[in-house]
Amino acid sequence: MARKQKYSFTGAGLSKEDIKIAEKSFKDYRKNYNIDDLSDLNLLEELVYREIRQDKLKKNLGLFDEGKIKSKPKNLEKDLDENLQQILTLKEKLGLFNKKEKENPYEYLQELEKKFEKHRKENAGDYSIPCPYCQKMIFLMFNVKNYKAKKHPFFPKGKFITNDYLWKLYREGKLKDTDVAGILQTTTDYIHWLAKHIYKDSDKPSSK
């Protein structure tokens, strides 16, 4: 199973308190955007440093606006603008903007394919099961290229297996609880539970 690139966050130029905030932001970015290349990790550390710096510059501007400091630090607004530009540039290089996904769908799909491949390698255990016939471990792979998403006919109520049309026949007395249980491959107790907690028809559904 592939492992994440080892990277030691340094937080150079930050105080101990800021390092904690920056490191958390670094980990969140890395997790949510699946950033793992060493060069990208270096850029990501620079990004979170710039974001911490931007917050400090904004706080200084806020103190001046509130009259808590008498003179505005020299070039404060210019520093804010330049630092923001650096943040935007770094985010663009790291591919963190949704705009890029919309502008070039083909490149976006290619990037998604790479991320799925990476996820599959890092989480191989999630797709490995024993074969029901020979008990040897098998790896599940799927291709949804030509599939259409459609509401599942046997899961209309979330994760509870049932079928609304079957239930209509059952409610009308055209099917017994044993019939519905047989079709859904469950027990009659499960059918009674559905009636009470999901469809809320009756505490004692018909078994005619």
C-alpha positions as CSV (number, residue, x, y, z in Angstrom):
1,M,0.0,0.0,0.0
2,A,1.3,3.4,-1.0
3,R,2.1,5.8,1.8
4,K,2.0,9.6,1.9
5,Q,5.1,11.5,1.2
6,K,6.9,12.2,4.5
7,Y,7.2,15.9,5.1
8,S,8.3,17.8,8.1
9,F,6.5,21.1,8.6
10,T,9.0,23.7,9.9
11,G,6.9,26.9,10.2
12,A,10.0,29.0,9.5
13,G,9.5,32.6,10.4
14,L,6.5,31.9,12.6
15,S,6.0,32.1,16.4
16,K,5.2,29.0,18.4
17,E,1.6,30.0,18.6
18,D,1.4,30.7,14.9
19,I,3.1,27.4,14.0
20,K,0.3,25.4,15.6
21,I,-2.3,27.3,13.5
22,A,-0.3,27.1,10.4
23,E,0.5,23.4,10.8
24,K,-3.2,22.6,11.2
25,S,-4.1,24.6,8.1
26,F,-1.2,22.7,6.3
27,K,-2.7,19.3,7.2
28,D,-6.2,20.4,6.3
29,Y,-5.1,21.5,2.8
30,R,-3.0,18.4,2.3
31,K,-5.9,16.1,3.2
32,N,-8.7,18.0,1.4
33,Y,-6.7,18.5,-1.8
34,N,-4.6,15.4,-1.8
35,I,-1.3,17.3,-2.0
36,D,1.6,14.9,-1.9
37,D,4.4,16.0,-4.3
38,L,7.4,17.4,-2.5
39,S,7.5,20.5,-4.6
40,D,3.8,21.1,-3.9
41,L,4.3,20.6,-0.2
42,N,7.0,23.3,-0.2
43,L,4.6,25.6,-1.9
44,L,1.8,24.7,0.5
45,E,4.0,25.6,3.5
46,E,4.7,28.9,1.9
47,L,1.0,29.4,1.3
48,V,0.0,28.8,5.0
49,Y,2.9,31.2,6.1
50,R,1.5,33.9,3.8
51,E,-2.0,33.3,5.1
52,I,-0.8,33.8,8.7
53,R,1.0,36.9,7.6
54,Q,-2.1,38.2,5.9
55,D,-4.1,37.8,9.1
56,K,-1.5,39.8,11.1
57,L,-1.5,42.6,8.5
58,K,-5.3,42.8,8.7
59,K,-5.2,42.9,12.5
60,N,-2.7,45.8,12.4
61,L,-5.0,47.7,9.9
62,G,-8.0,47.0,12.2
63,L,-6.1,48.4,15.2
64,F,-5.4,51.6,13.3
65,D,-9.1,51.9,12.1
66,E,-10.3,51.4,15.7
67,G,-7.9,54.1,16.9
68,K,-5.9,51.7,19.1
69,I,-2.7,52.7,17.4
70,K,-2.2,56.3,16.4
71,S,-0.1,55.9,13.2
72,K,-0.6,53.4,10.4
73,P,2.4,51.1,9.9
74,K,4.3,52.2,6.8
75,N,3.3,50.5,3.5
76,L,0.7,48.4,5.4
77,E,-2.0,48.4,2.6
78,K,0.7,47.9,0.0
79,D,2.0,44.9,2.0
80,L,-1.5,43.5,2.3
81,D,-2.1,43.7,-1.5
82,E,1.3,42.2,-2.4
83,N,0.9,39.4,0.1
84,L,-2.6,38.6,-1.1
85,Q,-1.2,38.4,-4.7
86,Q,1.3,35.9,-3.5
87,I,-1.4,33.9,-1.8
88,L,-3.5,33.8,-5.0
89,T,-0.4,32.9,-7.1
90,L,0.4,30.0,-4.8
91,K,-3.2,28.7,-4.8
92,E,-3.2,28.9,-8.6
93,K,0.1,26.8,-8.7
94,L,-1.4,24.3,-6.3
95,G,-4.6,24.0,-8.4
96,L,-6.9,25.0,-5.5
97,F,-9.3,27.1,-7.5
98,N,-12.6,25.6,-8.8
99,K,-12.4,28.1,-11.7
100,K,-9.6,25.9,-13.2
101,E,-11.8,22.9,-13.1
102,K,-14.6,24.6,-15.1
103,E,-12.3,26.1,-17.7
104,N,-10.8,22.9,-18.8
105,P,-13.0,19.9,-18.0
106,Y,-10.7,17.4,-19.7
107,E,-7.7,18.4,-17.5
108,Y,-10.0,18.3,-14.5
109,L,-11.1,14.8,-15.3
110,Q,-7.5,13.7,-15.8
111,E,-6.6,15.2,-12.4
112,L,-9.5,13.4,-10.8
113,E,-8.4,10.1,-12.3
114,K,-4.9,10.6,-10.8
115,K,-6.5,11.3,-7.4
116,F,-8.7,8.3,-7.6
117,E,-5.8,6.1,-8.5
118,K,-3.8,7.5,-5.6
119,H,-6.8,6.9,-3.2
120,R,-7.2,3.4,-4.4
121,K,-3.5,2.6,-3.7
122,E,-3.6,4.2,-0.3
123,N,-6.8,2.5,0.7
124,A,-6.5,-0.8,-0.9
125,G,-7.9,-2.5,2.2
126,D,-11.2,-0.9,1.6
127,Y,-11.6,-2.6,-1.7
128,S,-10.3,-6.1,-0.7
129,I,-12.7,-8.8,0.3
130,P,-12.5,-12.7,0.5
131,C,-14.1,-14.4,-2.5
132,P,-17.4,-16.0,-1.4
133,Y,-16.5,-19.2,-3.3
134,C,-12.8,-19.9,-2.8
135,Q,-12.1,-17.5,0.2
136,K,-9.1,-16.1,-1.5
137,M,-8.7,-12.3,-1.3
138,I,-9.9,-10.4,-4.3
139,F,-9.6,-6.7,-5.2
140,L,-12.7,-4.8,-6.3
141,M,-12.3,-2.4,-9.2
142,F,-15.0,-0.6,-11.1
143,N,-15.4,1.7,-14.2
144,V,-18.4,4.0,-14.2
145,K,-17.6,5.6,-17.6
146,N,-20.8,4.5,-19.3
147,Y,-23.0,4.4,-16.3
148,K,-26.0,6.6,-15.6
149,A,-27.0,7.5,-12.0
150,K,-30.5,6.3,-11.2
151,K,-32.4,6.1,-7.9
152,H,-32.0,2.6,-6.4
153,P,-35.4,0.8,-6.6
154,F,-34.7,-1.1,-3.3
155,F,-33.3,1.7,-1.2
156,P,-36.0,4.5,-1.5
157,K,-35.7,5.1,2.3
158,G,-32.0,5.7,2.7
159,K,-30.1,2.6,3.7
160,F,-33.1,0.5,4.5
161,I,-33.9,-2.2,1.9
162,T,-37.5,-2.0,0.7
163,N,-39.5,-1.0,-2.3
164,D,-42.3,1.5,-2.4
165,Y,-44.4,-0.4,-5.0
166,L,-44.1,-3.6,-3.0
167,W,-45.1,-1.8,0.1
168,K,-48.2,-0.4,-1.7
169,L,-49.3,-3.9,-2.5
170,Y,-48.6,-5.0,1.0
171,R,-50.6,-2.1,2.5
172,E,-53.5,-2.9,0.2
173,G,-53.4,-6.5,1.4
174,K,-52.4,-8.0,-1.9
175,L,-49.2,-9.3,-0.4
176,K,-48.5,-10.9,2.9
177,D,-45.6,-9.9,5.2
178,T,-44.1,-13.3,4.3
179,D,-44.3,-12.4,0.6
180,V,-42.6,-9.1,1.0
181,A,-39.9,-10.7,3.3
182,G,-39.3,-13.4,0.7
183,I,-38.9,-10.9,-2.2
184,L,-36.5,-8.7,-0.2
185,Q,-34.8,-11.7,1.3
186,T,-35.4,-10.5,4.9
187,T,-37.4,-11.7,7.9
188,T,-41.0,-10.8,8.7
189,D,-39.8,-9.1,11.9
190,Y,-37.9,-6.7,9.6
191,I,-41.1,-6.0,7.6
192,H,-42.9,-5.3,10.8
193,W,-40.1,-3.0,11.9
194,L,-40.3,-1.1,8.5
195,A,-44.1,-0.7,9.0
196,K,-43.6,0.8,12.5
197,H,-40.5,2.9,12.1
198,I,-40.1,3.8,8.4
199,Y,-43.5,3.7,6.7
200,K,-45.3,4.2,10.1
201,D,-48.4,2.4,8.9
202,S,-49.2,0.4,12.0
203,D,-47.7,-1.2,15.0
204,K,-49.1,-4.5,13.8
205,P,-49.1,-4.6,10.0
206,S,-51.3,-7.0,8.2
207,S,-50.1,-10.5,7.6
208,K,-53.1,-11.6,5.4
